[in-house]
């Protein structure tokens, strides 16, 4: 079984516990599994008088005192709220740990997904780049460190957001995108750490010993099971505001409501005196985690550094091997090191170079375009291509990629539309023929899928589920984002820690 990241959701793990008991690069071998303790710091609506701001402060201070670290994902608006309230003490305590973004505006409408609901690729990406860069800038100014990652807030998702993060050199945490055996993947040219929102966990347990102690005791079994085949696990410690509040703070925004500050309501709260118990139990949890000799505490910033290496060159032998897999499996395959868009581009570039020089390049620099902008056709309507036509198509494809940064959704051949998948198969066949020293006068054009299908059902299920976030409008239409996600599966590949 391949080693992978696991986002540790203790609600699901408790249910499970109760019901059941050779490559080009080498994964780094380690004695301990990396663990990231992480938090979603969100509540900017509750008045300062109820003490929500104090919770991430004492959590960060306890962690520093106990010699542990982690990642605090902070909504941009929450950070600005702390700044306006003059809470430099909270900011300084948290800044001793890793600070990530939890989106710029959080639950305000329109949410990230609502903005992207009907947006084009270019418009959506530009808006995300503008909004989230502004959030990153504020977090950097306030906390003194630029976020390395953005964590999904509730149902805040869209492939245009992930593409914007790639330009911001940032990863995407709690992503709905994964591959079997690989919960850290590259998608839209950004590093994606798969995982659900992890709501629940210890949130509602810290304030009462009778709730907390059984959950703490369960970790003796749950953590070993979680790290058994994992390079890292992310331990979601809590939403700090939920340690005190019975409701989520953003009930103010449920079902599309968008109240102004004068209309914000304070969530139902646990007794103030129970926070002493919460602090005691949080410290107990931190001591417990630190005491384990099978984990190494780290941050998502460091995980991005470790998983963020990619192959920047592809050689003739590897490219040929991938081309053989494509034709043998009759599918758009996802290689361990190269995504289908990178392979498509390398094949087009290699064939174009061969047509111009009479030689296949020994090594190519990897280019990383995004997937097509429109759904490719599966059936090309033409069954053969002449030798020269194949080289013309490869040159046209390469030219399109270099000009637009996307794979073409189709190219015309004798007035017939040949989709991206069929082009991939055609280029694979010609590349192998050339590699074998033969250039046939004519090649078959195959009907081929429009996008990769590996783990498709699970990915689309998770993408569709972001609609159910209670903050979202009930009539939110996910169809455009689902189709765009399918098209960007051309950019999907595993991410691994490599030497």
N, C-alpha and C positions, 0 to 999 in steps of 0.2 A: 504494500500500500504506500502511495506517495505521501510524503510529509507535507502538511499544510497548516495554514493559520486557522484557528477556530475562535469565533467570537463566543464567549462563554455566557450563555443565557441560563441563569439558574432556575428559572421557572420551568423551562423545557427539560433541563437536565434532571431536576427533581422528579419530574414525571417519568423520565426514562429510568432513573434509578429505582423508582418504586415499582416499575412494571417489568424490569428485565435486568437481569444482571449487566544499460551502458549508454552515455551521452557525451556531447561535446564539452559540457562543463560539469563539474562535480559539486553537488550540494555540500555546503559546509557541515561537517560532522561536529556535534557538540554534546557535552555531557548533560547540560541542562536545557530546558525549554524556555524560550523567552516568554515573559508575561508583561503585558501592559495593563496597569490599573488606570481606568479611564472614567471620566465624568462628563455629563452634559449640563453645562451651566447656562440656564435659560431665562429665569423669571425676571422680567423687567417691568411687570405690571403691579406687583404687590408693593404697598407703601413701605418705606424704610423702617417704619415703626415696628413691623412684625418680625424683623430680624432675618429675613431671607438672605441678605448680603453677608451675614456673619457666618453662614454655614460653609461655603467654599473656603472662607478664611480659616476657620478652625480645622477643616479637613486638610488644607494645604500645610498648616502649621504642624499638625499631628504627624503628617507624613514626613515632613522635614525633621522633626524631633526623633522619629523612629528610623530615620535613615532609609526611607523608601521614596520612590519617585513615580510619576505617571504623567498622563496627558489630560488636561482640562480643555474640553471643547466648549468654546464660549460664543454665544450669539453676539454679533456685532452690536446690536442694540443694547444688550446687557452690559457689555463693556463700556459703552457710552453712558449708560445709566450710572454705573459705578463711578465713572469719572465726574459726572455732573453732581453726584452726591458727595464728592470729596472723599471717597473711600480708598485713599491711597494705601491704607493698611491691608485691605483685601487684595488689591492689585499686587502689592509687593509680596504678599504671602504666596499667591498663586504663581507669580512670575518666577519663583524658584523652581518651578516644574515646567514641563512642556505645555505650551499654549497652542491649541488648534482652533480653527473656525468651526462654528456650528451654524453656518450661513449668516448673512449680514442682517437680515430682518426677521428671521425666525418664523413666527406664526402669523405675522401681519399679512393681510391680503392686498394684492395677489401674492400667493406663495410662489416659490420657485416653480413648482409644477403647474400652477395656474398661469404663470407668465408663459411657460413653454407649451402649454396645451395646444395651441393652434399656430405657434410660431414657426417660421421657416428655420432651416438650419443656421443660416448666416445671421438672421435677426436674433434668434434665440441665443446663439453663442455670443454675439456682441453684447447683448443685455446682461448675460451672466458674467461676462468678463468685466463689464463696467461695475455691476453691483457688488460682485464678490471681491474684486480688487479693492474697491472702496472699503469693504469690511476688513480685508487683510491689512490695509494701510492703517486703519484705526486701531486694530489689535496690536500691530507693531508699534504704533505711537504710544499706546496706553501701557502695554506690557513689556515693551523693549525687546521683543523678539517677533520675527515674522513667522506666521504659521507655515508649517510644512504640509499640513493636511487640512481638509475640510470634511467634517463628519455630517452625514445626512441627518437633518432635523425632521423627525416624523416622516412624512411622505414627500420630502423635497428631493425630487429626482428628475432628470432629463438627460439624454445623451449630450445635448448641447452644453449642459453644466459641466459634465465630465470633460468634454473637449476644451472648454474654457480653462478648467483646472490644469490641463496638460500645458497650455500656454503660460500658466502661472507657476509652472514647476511644482505643482501640489498634488498630493494623493487624495483619494476619495474613500472615506471610511464608512462602514455600514452599507456598502454598495449591494444592490440586488444582483450583481453580475458575478458568476463563478463558473468554474469547470470542475468536473468530478475529480476529487483528489487534490484540487488546487483552489483554495479559497483566497489566495492572493493572485490576482491576474492583471494583465494589461488590457485595457479597454478604452477606446477613444484616445489612445496614446498617453493615458494617465494610469498610474498605479491604483488599483482598486482592491480594498480590503473588504471582503464579503462579510456580511452579517446583518442581522435584523436590528431593530431599534433597542432591543434588550430592556424594554419597559418591565418594571417589576423588580426583579433581582432583590437586593437587600433594601430597596427604597422604603418599604413599609415595615421593616423589622427592627431597625436600629433603636427605636424609642422604647421598646419593650423587651426585656430579657427573655420572656417566655416565647417570643417569636424569633428573636435573634439567635439564641443559643442552639436550637435544633438546626438552623441553617448553617451556622458556623461548623457544627459537628459533622454535617453532611459533606463538607469539603474534603474530609479525609478520604472519602471514596470518589467524589466527583472530580477533583483536580487530577488525580492519577489517570482516571479514565479519559479526561479531556486532553491531557498532554501525551498520551501514549503514542500517537502517530502525528504529532504536531510540531512544527518548528517554532510556533508561537501561539499563545492564547491571549485574548484580550479579556481581562476581568472587568466587567462593567460594575463599578462600585455603587454608583447611584446618580440620580438627578438631585443635586444638593437641595433644591427647593422642596422636593418630595419627601425629604427626611422630616420636614416640619408640616407640610400640607397634606391633607387627605386627598384632595383633588389635584389634578394637574393645573398649573397656573393658567394655561392657555385655553381653559374652558371658555374664556371670554371670546375666543375667536372661532368656536365650533360652528360647523355648517355654514361657513362663509361670512359669519358676523365680523364686523370690522370696527369695533368701538374705539373712540378716542380716549385719551388719558382720563378725562373727567368721568367716563363711563365704566372704567375698569372696576371689576369686583374682586375682592380678596377671596382666595379659595378657603374652604373650611380647614382649620388648623388643628394640629395636635397641641396639647397643653405645653406652654413654654417651659415648664419645669422638666418635661420629658426630654429636653435637649441635653440635659446633663447625662442622662442614660445613653442617649444617642452618641455623645462624644466618647463616653467610656467604651461603648461597644465598637465604635469605629476604630478606636485605638487598638482594641483587642483584635480586630480583624487585620489591621496593618501588621501587628506583631506576629500574628499567625502566618500571614503570607510571607513575611520576611524570614520566618523560621524554617521554611521549607527548603530542603537542599536539592530539590529537583527542578527548581525554576530560577531564572535570572531576570530580575526586574529591569524594565527598560521603558522606552517611550515610543509612541508612534512616529515621532521624528526620526529616531534611530532605525525603526523598522523600515521606513521609507528609504533611508540610506542603504540598508542591507539588501532589501529586495529590489532596489532601483537600478540594478545593472542589467544591460541588454547587450546582445551581440550586435555589433555595428558593421560587421562584414559577413558575407555569405559566399561560400566557395562553390565551385562547380559540382563537386561530389555531393554535398548536402542538398543543393538545389535540385540535382537530378533525382536524388532519393525521394524528395518531397513530391516531385512531379510524378514519379512512379506510384506513390501512394494515392495521389489524386485520381489517376486513371484506374488503378486497381480497385479502389474503394468507390469509385464513381461518385465522389463527394468532394466538397471543399473542406479539406482536412486542416486541422489546427496542429501545427508542429510544436514541439516543446520549446523552441527558441524563436520561431518566426511566425508572425500572424499571416493569415491569407492575403491581406493587402500588401504586405511586404514581399511575399512570394510572387504574387501577380506582377508587381512592379519589377522585381528582379528578373523574372522570365521575359517580360517585355523589353527590358533594357538589354539583356543578354542576346536575344534574337535580333534586336536592332543593331547591336554592335557586330554581330556575326555577319549580317547582311552588308554592313559597311566595310568590314575588314577581312572577312573570311575566317575569323577565329572567334571562339567563345571566350569571354573574359574569364580568367582564372578565379578572380575574386571581385565581388561587387560591394560597394558601399551600400548599406541598407537604407532605403528610403521609406518613410512612414506616412503614407497618405491615409486619409479617412476613407470610410466606405462610400459607396455610391449615394447620390442624393435622391434617386428615384428607384423604385423596385424594378430590378432587371427582369426581362422575359426569360422563361425557361426554355421555350421551344423557338429556335432561331428561324425556322421557316426556310432554311437552306441547308442542304445536307453535306456539301463539300466546299472546300476552299482550295484554290490554286496556290502553288508554292509562293508566288510573288504576292498574292493576296494576304497570306499569313504575315509576311514581313511588313506589308503596308499597315495591317491592323496593329502589329506590335509597335510600330513607330507612332501610329496615331494614338494608341493607348498611352504610351510613354509621354508624348507631347501633352495630352490632356491632363495627366497626373502632375506633370511639372508646372503646368499653368494654373491648375485649380486646387491642387492638394487633395483631390478626391479620385477614387477609381471611377472610370466611366460606367454609367449604368447600361450602356449599349454602344455599339459602333455599327455603322452601316456597311454591308457588303453586297454589292449588286442590288441595292435598294431593299435588302433584307436586313432586319434588325437582329443583331447577335448580342445576347446579354452577357453580363460580366462572368457568370459561371461558365458559360459555353466558351468564352474567350480564354478563361483560365485553363480549361481542358485542352483547347486547341494549342495554346502556347506550350503547355506541358508536353503534348505529343510531339510538336515540332522540336522542342528543346532536346528531347530524348533521341529523336532521329538524328539531329545534328551531332549530338554527343557520341552517337554510335557510328558516325562517319557517313551517314546517308541523308540526303535531302530529297524526299519524295516529291513528285510533281503535284500531287494532290493529297489532301488530308480530309478525313471525315470531320464534320462539325456535330458535336453531340449536344443533345438537350441536357441541361445541367441546372442544379438548384440555384436560386438567386442569392442565397446567403448560407453561411455555415449553420448546421443544425445541432451541433454537439451541445447538450444540456439545454436545448432550446425551451422545452416545456417548463423546466424549473425556472429559468430566467424570466420568461414571459409571465409566469404565474406570480413571481415576486414583483415584477414591474407593474402588473395590473393591480396588485394589492395596495399600491401606494394611494390609490383612490380612496380606500377605506379609512385613511387617517381622518379622525373626526373633525379636524380643522378644515378640511377641504369642503368645497361646495358639493352638495349631493349630486349635482348633474355634471360633475367633472367628466370630460371625455378623454379617455386615455388612448384612443385609437391611433392618433398621430404619433405619440411618443412610443407606442409599442412598435409601430412600423419603422420609425427611425432607429429604435434599438436593434431591430432585426438587421437593418442595413449596416449598422456599425459593428455587427458581429464579425465582419471582415477584419476588424482590428483586435480581435480577442485572441489572447494566448496566455499560457501560464507565466507566473513570475516566481523565481526561486532565488534563494540566497546562494550566490556563487562566488568562487575564489577569484 
